[in-house]
Amino acid sequence: MFQQEVKKIYNVRTITKIAMLIAISMIGAMIKIQGSIAFDSMAGFYAAIAISPLAGGLVGLLGHLLSAATAGFPMTLPMHLIVAIEMFLFVYIFGWLYNKASSWMAVLVATLLNGPVAALIVVPTSIMLGLPFSGWPLFTVIWIPLTIASFLNISLATMIHKNISKGIKNEG
């Protein structure tokens, strides 16, 4: 399955689309909600349903790193690398669910994964990294804005995909 996805994205047209979505992710990274929480992941979630879950995961991973870089890596580079890996996994799962189950289930699961679950993962990770602001206080501060931003990013990606798909069907 993974090899098929790699073959699917390994052509000039698809790589160009991925590069453009990474650029869009960078623009979204400039629209901050709180700290490094921004509109960077919308392009990744869009790529997961428009191209493939693997492409979406790559855009999500790079999008998070770009967003964190524009904020000065507020939780340190090691923490943001871990969050970037989370983004890859969560965006990949979203794309897979969107294709195999339903759009609303994919939006719900991805919002929960990228919101409260991601914030929970940050608790032990921040303690292990010895961050000055870590553990449950960090969770308390980030889980609500992270969940809201996740829902907005995912919903926007889904709406854009559905509208572009309708436009393509109407032209064809």
C-alpha positions, 0 to 999 in steps of 0.5 A: 500500500505504501509503495503504491502511494510513493509511485502515485506521487513520484511524477513531475506534476504531482511533485509540483502540486506538493511544492505549491501546497507546501508554499501555501502551508508557509502562507498559512503558517503566517496566520497565527492563532497562538504561538506556533498554532496557525493555519499551516496544516490546511494545505496538508489536509487538502493534499491528503484528500486531493493527492494521497495520504502520503503527500498530505502527511509530507505537506503537514510535516513540513508545514508544521516545521515552517510554522514553528520556524516562523514563531522561533521554535517556541517549544524547542526544535526537538519538541517541534520535530516530534509534533511534525511527526505527529502531524505526518501521522494525523494527516495520513490517518485523515486522508486514509479515513476520508477515502475509506470511511466518510468525510465527517468521520475523517474530520472528527477523528483528525480534529480529536487527534490533532487537538486533545490527543496531540496536546496530551502527547505534549505533556510527557514529551515536554517534561522529558525535554525539561521545558520550563513550561511543561506538563499539565499547565502546557496542556491546559493552555494549548488544547483548546486553541489547538482543537479549534485551529485543527477543526478550522484547518481540516474543515477548510481543506474539506470544503475547498476539496469539495468545491474544487471537485464540483467545479471539475465535474461541472466543467467535464 
